[in-house]
Amino acid sequence: MRSVAAIALLLAAGGCSLSRPIHGVVEGTGETFTGMATGYFNDTGQVAVRSNRTACSGRFVYTTFRQGAGTLYCDDGRRAPFSFVSSGWKGSGGTATFGRRRVVFTFG
């Protein structure tokens, strides 16, 4: 048991991360996004996604043990605040907004 705890501590100290695929859709437009979300063991992370219209990237922070929030910035000038719920390996209930358009996404 001590060896497992020691390995976990070394991974956390080494700045390891966990990347998962992310998929989303802008409701009412048919625009879809795919990309990667990377979470770090210091409760922060980054997102990089691409659609048929633009590429977006951003950062997020965990606001509670399983919930996080951040903002995407897109090459076409759009900006999308987002929030999500995580189970550790997968996410559900992720939403963002591009102006008045809602974006729904999942990861993992």
URHUSUL-V57105 format. One record per residue. N is the residue number from 0. RES is the residue in one small letter. D_LAST is the distance of its C-alpha to the last C-alpha in whole Angstrom. Layout:
n;res;d_last
N;RES;D_LAST
N;RES;D_LAST
This chain:
n;res;d_last
0;m;28
1;r;29
2;s;28
3;v;24
4;a;25
5;a;27
6;i;24
7;a;21
8;l;24
9;l;24
10;l;21
11;a;21
12;a;24
13;g;23
14;g;20
15;c;17
16;s;14
17;l;10
18;s;8
19;r;5
20;p;5
21;i;7
22;h;9
23;g;12
24;v;16
25;v;19
26;e;21
27;g;24
28;t;24
29;g;22
30;e;20
31;t;16
32;f;14
33;t;12
34;g;11
35;m;9
36;a;9
37;t;10
38;g;11
39;y;15
40;f;17
41;n;19
42;d;17
43;t;17
44;g;14
45;q;14
46;v;13
47;a;14
48;v;14
49;r;17
50;s;18
51;n;21
52;r;23
53;t;22
54;a;20
55;c;18
56;s;17
57;g;18
58;r;17
59;f;16
60;v;17
61;y;16
62;t;19
63;t;19
64;f;17
65;r;14
66;q;15
67;g;15
68;a;17
69;g;18
70;t;19
71;l;18
72;y;21
73;c;22
74;d;25
75;d;26
76;g;27
77;r;25
78;r;23
79;a;20
80;p;20
81;f;17
82;s;15
83;f;12
84;v;12
85;s;9
86;s;10
87;g;9
88;w;6
89;k;4
90;g;6
91;s;9
92;g;12
93;g;12
94;t;15
95;a;17
96;t;21
97;f;23
98;g;26
99;r;27
100;r;24
101;r;20
102;v;17
103;v;14
104;f;11
105;t;7
106;f;4
107;g;0
